[in-house]
Every structure is written in structure tokens, then in C-alpha cells.
Amino acid sequence: MLALLLALVDAECSSYARRMRRPSAARYALGMTATPPNDNGQPDQPDDGYGQHGQGQQAPGYGQPQGQQAPGYGQPQGQGYGQSYQQPPSQGYGPPSYEQQPGYAQGFQQGYGYAPPQPLRPEDQRLWSTLTHISGILFTFIGPLIAYLVLRDRGPFVREHTRVALNFHITMAIAYFVGVITSWLGIGVLIGLAVWVVSVVFGIIAAVKANAGEFYRYPLSIEFIKQ
């Protein structure tokens, strides 16, 4: 009985070894094909996997079938990746437009442009003209110079009064400088005193005239600043 079992096992091993020598059987044993080989060693049906197919036939999906291209990799039928590309209408990618946006120039002119100063009211012009003549008495030509630079565009009345006050006190400043230079002769003191008296007297007269709304021209004044 034991010898019979050993003989059967030996026969089965010999048969398995012969089948393993065949390529189709080896692929079936290794799991490369799902179709078992027949007695001739060939698979019953053509394999759709990695096995070799019949002559003249190529595996679908990886090669190019006869008369039709595999979908998905070439130009598809109808719509898909092979559809002709149409350039979209150019919006915003052309040459930039340098037209000025509406409202920008107007806003710049209104918000940041130079606006001419508004003229003062007549009573304000009289007030500032009066203060300009008084400042000449206290600060020589410094007060009228500041008033002329600030108020010359605020009205014709205040412009004229600041102009004549500045010319007069510049003249008086020159006369006072001459008195300082000639003070070692003794005459310089008299020149300085005369300059101070003339500045006070004519400054008060000019302030009264300006407060009354009248024009006034200083005597003994050099016209450094013309009208």
C-alpha cells in the first residue's frame, strides 16, 4: 500500500514538472493568466492580460486598432481635447488706454489745483491797511513787507496801502542807517531823531486815511515797488 502511494506521488510530480516546462502552464502557475492550459500546453482562450495573443492581432487599448484610434489619447471624435481652440476676444490684454478717466482731472483741479485767493471785503481791507501803517511805526519796514507779501492779492485798496507803506519805511530805514554811519560827526543823532519823528507822524496820518477808506501817498518816499 505504501509503495502504491509513493508511485502515485512520483507520477503526479513528474506530470506537474512537465506542465511547468510549458510556457502557458508556467504563466498560469505564476498568476500571469487566468486561463488554465489544455493538454497541448496552449490556453483555451486568448488572454486579455499580459500574455501573447494570436498572430496578426494586437491587444486592444495599448496599440492602434485597425481603422480606429484608441479613444482618449489621440484626437477624440466630436468634443473633447482635440476640439479646435478658438482665441477668446481680447478684453484687457491689448495696448493700455491712456485716456484720462472722467472725474480725475476735474477732481485734481478742484481739490489740488491752485485757486486764486478771494478778495477781502471793503471793511477788512480798511482794517488791514490801518494795521499795516501802524506796524511800520513799531517794526520799521518788516511789518509792511509781511503785509504786502500776504495781502497784495486780496484787493486793490489793501495792495496800494501796503505798497506805499513798504516804500516809505524802506526809505526811512536807509535814512536811519545813514544817521548811524554819521553819528561820529554828531549830525547822525539828529538824522536818527528826524527819521523817527517823520515815521511816527506820517504813519499815523496814513493809518487815519486808510481807516477812512481813502488812499494816501507818503512824502519823502522812494518808489522801490512800482504799482
One Martini backbone bead per residue (centre of mass of N, CA, C, O) as a GRO file, in nm:
protein
  227
    1MET     BB    1   0.058   0.062  -0.021
    2LEU     BB    2   0.301   0.252   0.005
    3ALA     BB    3   0.407   0.207  -0.287
    4LEU     BB    4   0.156   0.321  -0.430
    5LEU     BB    5   0.174   0.613  -0.318
    6LEU     BB    6   0.458   0.673  -0.424
    7ALA     BB    7   0.384   0.634  -0.725
    8LEU     BB    8   0.170   0.862  -0.741
    9VAL     BB    9   0.349   1.097  -0.651
   10ASP     BB   10   0.561   1.064  -0.879
   11ALA     BB   11   0.363   1.108  -1.115
   12GLU     BB   12   0.261   1.391  -1.034
   13CYS     BB   13   0.538   1.532  -1.040
   14SER     BB   14   0.602   1.468  -1.336
   15SER     BB   15   0.353   1.617  -1.455
   16TYR     BB   16   0.413   1.899  -1.333
   17ALA     BB   17   0.692   1.935  -1.462
   18ARG     BB   18   0.591   1.931  -1.758
   19ARG     BB   19   0.397   2.174  -1.734
   20MET     BB   20   0.616   2.385  -1.640
   21ARG     BB   21   0.773   2.378  -1.918
   22ARG     BB   22   0.542   2.534  -2.016
   23PRO     BB   23   0.450   2.852  -2.073
   24SER     BB   24   0.144   2.850  -2.000
   25ALA     BB   25   0.180   2.706  -1.728
   26ALA     BB   26   0.368   2.907  -1.596
   27ARG     BB   27   0.174   3.151  -1.607
   28TYR     BB   28  -0.054   3.017  -1.442
   29ALA     BB   29   0.119   2.964  -1.185
   30LEU     BB   30   0.208   3.280  -1.155
   31GLY     BB   31  -0.063   3.461  -1.240
   32MET     BB   32  -0.062   3.576  -1.553
   33THR     BB   33  -0.313   3.380  -1.591
   34ALA     BB   34  -0.666   3.263  -1.599
   35THR     BB   35  -0.597   3.030  -1.812
   36PRO     BB   36  -0.587   2.713  -1.851
   37PRO     BB   37  -0.428   2.462  -1.983
   38ASN     BB   38  -0.409   2.226  -2.198
   39ASP     BB   39  -0.279   1.937  -2.319
   40ASN     BB   40  -0.093   2.113  -2.533
   41GLY     BB   41  -0.019   2.397  -2.365
   42GLN     BB   42  -0.265   2.573  -2.438
   43PRO     BB   43  -0.483   2.805  -2.424
   44ASP     BB   44  -0.821   2.825  -2.468
   45GLN     BB   45  -0.796   3.143  -2.449
   46PRO     BB   46  -0.741   3.452  -2.506
   47ASP     BB   47  -0.547   3.686  -2.356
   48ASP     BB   48  -0.604   4.021  -2.192
   49GLY     BB   49  -0.335   4.064  -2.081
   50TYR     BB   50   0.017   3.984  -2.096
   51GLY     BB   51  -0.013   3.803  -2.311
   52GLN     BB   52   0.007   3.634  -2.602
   53HIS     BB   53  -0.130   3.665  -2.902
   54GLY     BB   54  -0.231   3.629  -3.184
   55GLN     BB   55  -0.176   3.647  -3.498
   56GLY     BB   56  -0.248   3.979  -3.609
   57GLN     BB   57  -0.305   4.060  -3.300
   58GLN     BB   58  -0.386   4.326  -3.084
   59ALA     BB   59  -0.403   4.478  -2.802
   60PRO     BB   60  -0.636   4.646  -2.658
   61GLY     BB   61  -0.548   4.996  -2.575
   62TYR     BB   62  -0.217   4.994  -2.671
   63GLY     BB   63  -0.280   5.004  -2.953
   64GLN     BB   64  -0.367   5.021  -3.294
   65PRO     BB   65  -0.640   4.986  -3.438
   66GLN     BB   66  -0.828   4.902  -3.698
   67GLY     BB   67  -0.954   5.210  -3.823
   68GLN     BB   68  -0.899   5.296  -3.506
   69GLN     BB   69  -0.859   5.507  -3.245
   70ALA     BB   70  -0.779   5.545  -2.937
   71PRO     BB   71  -0.945   5.663  -2.689
   72GLY     BB   72  -0.791   5.957  -2.519
   73TYR     BB   73  -0.501   6.004  -2.698
   74GLY     BB   74  -0.620   6.149  -2.922
   75GLN     BB   75  -0.846   6.255  -3.139
   76PRO     BB   76  -1.151   6.312  -3.073
   77GLN     BB   77  -1.480   6.279  -3.108
   78GLY     BB   78  -1.583   6.581  -3.136
   79GLN     BB   79  -1.566   6.648  -2.816
   80GLY     BB   80  -1.259   6.770  -2.651
   81TYR     BB   81  -0.916   6.780  -2.686
   82GLY     BB   82  -0.943   6.817  -3.018
   83GLN     BB   83  -1.059   7.083  -3.013
   84SER     BB   84  -1.069   7.372  -3.149
   85TYR     BB   85  -0.903   7.668  -3.090
   86GLN     BB   86  -1.043   7.968  -2.963
   87GLN     BB   87  -0.994   8.289  -2.948
   88PRO     BB   88  -1.052   8.509  -2.732
   89PRO     BB   89  -1.158   8.800  -2.663
   90SER     BB   90  -1.002   9.092  -2.623
   91GLN     BB   91  -0.979   9.184  -2.267
   92GLY     BB   92  -0.719   9.379  -2.135
   93TYR     BB   93  -0.455   9.286  -2.345
   94GLY     BB   94  -0.400   9.527  -2.476
   95PRO     BB   95  -0.333   9.829  -2.523
   96PRO     BB   96  -0.318  10.079  -2.328
   97SER     BB   97  -0.522  10.323  -2.203
   98TYR     BB   98  -0.473  10.693  -2.194
   99GLU     BB   99  -0.728  10.774  -2.091
  100GLN     BB  100  -0.889  10.983  -1.899
  101GLN     BB  101  -1.060  10.975  -1.635
  102PRO     BB  102  -1.346  11.060  -1.523
  103GLY     BB  103  -1.288  11.314  -1.271
  104TYR     BB  104  -0.982  11.349  -1.225
  105ALA     BB  105  -0.920  11.631  -1.334
  106GLN     BB  106  -1.142  11.771  -1.179
  107GLY     BB  107  -1.043  11.685  -0.896
  108PHE     BB  108  -0.762  11.813  -0.921
  109GLN     BB  109  -0.852  12.106  -0.971
  110GLN     BB  110  -1.029  12.128  -0.713
  111GLY     BB  111  -0.830  11.995  -0.486
  112TYR     BB  112  -0.510  12.079  -0.610
  113GLY     BB  113  -0.540  12.332  -0.728
  114TYR     BB  114  -0.495  12.665  -0.795
  115ALA     BB  115  -0.647  12.912  -0.603
  116PRO     BB  116  -0.753  13.210  -0.594
  117PRO     BB  117  -0.780  13.458  -0.392
  118GLN     BB  118  -1.000  13.612  -0.205
  119PRO     BB  119  -1.142  13.897  -0.160
  120LEU     BB  120  -1.184  14.139   0.043
  121ARG     BB  121  -1.351  14.326   0.225
  122PRO     BB  122  -1.365  14.657   0.270
  123GLU     BB  123  -1.334  14.655   0.582
  124ASP     BB  124  -1.084  14.466   0.582
  125GLN     BB  125  -0.898  14.647   0.415
  126ARG     BB  126  -0.896  14.881   0.614
  127LEU     BB  127  -0.782  14.730   0.855
  128TRP     BB  128  -0.511  14.626   0.726
  129SER     BB  129  -0.405  14.903   0.646
  130THR     BB  130  -0.386  15.022   0.928
  131LEU     BB  131  -0.194  14.800   1.048
  132THR     BB  132   0.040  14.853   0.853
  133HIS     BB  133   0.111  15.144   0.946
  134ILE     BB  134   0.162  15.070   1.245
  135SER     BB  135   0.390  14.857   1.195
  136GLY     BB  136   0.594  15.068   1.085
  137ILE     BB  137   0.639  15.212   1.356
  138LEU     BB  138   0.736  14.949   1.521
  139PHE     BB  139   0.899  14.764   1.257
  140THR     BB  140   0.922  14.915   1.020
  141PHE     BB  141   0.958  14.726   0.721
  142ILE     BB  142   0.857  14.442   0.820
  143GLY     BB  143   0.551  14.475   0.837
  144PRO     BB  144   0.488  14.573   0.538
  145LEU     BB  145   0.619  14.326   0.399
  146ILE     BB  146   0.427  14.109   0.501
  147ALA     BB  147   0.163  14.245   0.409
  148TYR     BB  148   0.231  14.249   0.105
  149LEU     BB  149   0.273  13.937   0.059
  150VAL     BB  150  -0.021  13.856   0.169
  151LEU     BB  151  -0.227  14.116   0.054
  152ARG     BB  152  -0.189  14.189  -0.263
  153ASP     BB  153  -0.443  13.973  -0.360
  154ARG     BB  154  -0.705  14.101  -0.174
  155GLY     BB  155  -0.687  14.396  -0.302
  156PRO     BB  156  -0.643  14.723  -0.409
  157PHE     BB  157  -0.637  14.880  -0.140
  158VAL     BB  158  -0.433  14.702   0.025
  159ARG     BB  159  -0.208  14.712  -0.184
  160GLU     BB  160  -0.147  15.019  -0.184
  161HIS     BB  161  -0.088  15.053   0.123
  162THR     BB  162   0.144  14.843   0.145
  163ARG     BB  163   0.328  14.971  -0.068
  164VAL     BB  164   0.369  15.261   0.053
  165ALA     BB  165   0.469  15.165   0.329
  166LEU     BB  166   0.719  15.012   0.227
  167ASN     BB  167   0.863  15.248   0.083
  168PHE     BB  168   0.884  15.440   0.325
  169HIS     BB  169   1.037  15.243   0.532
  170ILE     BB  170   1.282  15.202   0.354
  171THR     BB  171   1.370  15.496   0.347
  172MET     BB  172   1.397  15.525   0.659
  173ALA     BB  173   1.614  15.304   0.691
  174ILE     BB  174   1.831  15.445   0.525
  175ALA     BB  175   1.841  15.705   0.693
  176TYR     BB  176   1.919  15.565   0.960
  177PHE     BB  177   2.188  15.444   0.855
  178VAL     BB  178   2.319  15.715   0.797
  179GLY     BB  179   2.304  15.817   1.093
  180VAL     BB  180   2.490  15.597   1.208
  181ILE     BB  181   2.744  15.663   1.040
  182THR     BB  182   2.725  15.993   1.128
  183SER     BB  183   2.751  15.997   1.447
  184TRP     BB  184   3.058  16.097   1.483
  185LEU     BB  185   2.966  16.400   1.385
  186GLY     BB  186   2.661  16.449   1.530
  187ILE     BB  187   2.437  16.432   1.293
  188GLY     BB  188   2.320  16.146   1.330
  189VAL     BB  189   2.122  16.204   1.564
  190LEU     BB  190   1.935  16.394   1.404
  191ILE     BB  191   1.856  16.191   1.187
  192GLY     BB  192   1.730  15.976   1.372
  193LEU     BB  193   1.514  16.163   1.498
  194ALA     BB  194   1.375  16.245   1.231
  195VAL     BB  195   1.293  15.966   1.140
  196TRP     BB  196   1.107  15.901   1.377
  197VAL     BB  197   0.906  16.135   1.349
  198VAL     BB  198   0.817  16.087   1.055
  199SER     BB  199   0.711  15.798   1.094
  200VAL     BB  200   0.490  15.866   1.300
  201VAL     BB  201   0.328  16.086   1.162
  202PHE     BB  202   0.276  15.950   0.878
  203GLY     BB  203   0.161  15.687   0.990
  204ILE     BB  204  -0.092  15.810   1.122
  205ILE     BB  205  -0.212  15.941   0.872
  206ALA     BB  206  -0.233  15.677   0.706
  207ALA     BB  207  -0.423  15.528   0.905
  208VAL     BB  208  -0.659  15.726   0.888
  209LYS     BB  209  -0.707  15.706   0.583
  210ALA     BB  210  -0.756  15.397   0.577
  211ASN     BB  211  -1.001  15.396   0.773
  212ALA     BB  212  -1.165  15.597   0.565
  213GLY     BB  213  -1.106  15.490   0.260
  214GLU     BB  214  -0.824  15.620   0.172
  215PHE     BB  215  -0.578  15.736  -0.003
  216TYR     BB  216  -0.207  15.732   0.034
  217ARG     BB  217   0.092  15.948   0.018
  218TYR     BB  218   0.409  15.959   0.085
  219PRO     BB  219   0.651  16.150   0.176
  220LEU     BB  220   0.976  16.094   0.117
  221SER     BB  221   0.946  15.862  -0.112
  222ILE     BB  222   1.063  15.568  -0.254
  223GLU     BB  223   1.005  15.379  -0.553
  224PHE     BB  224   1.059  15.048  -0.533
  225ILE     BB  225   0.751  14.980  -0.571
  226LYS     BB  226   0.547  14.936  -0.812
  227GLN     BB  227   0.226  14.921  -0.956
   0.00000   0.00000   0.00000
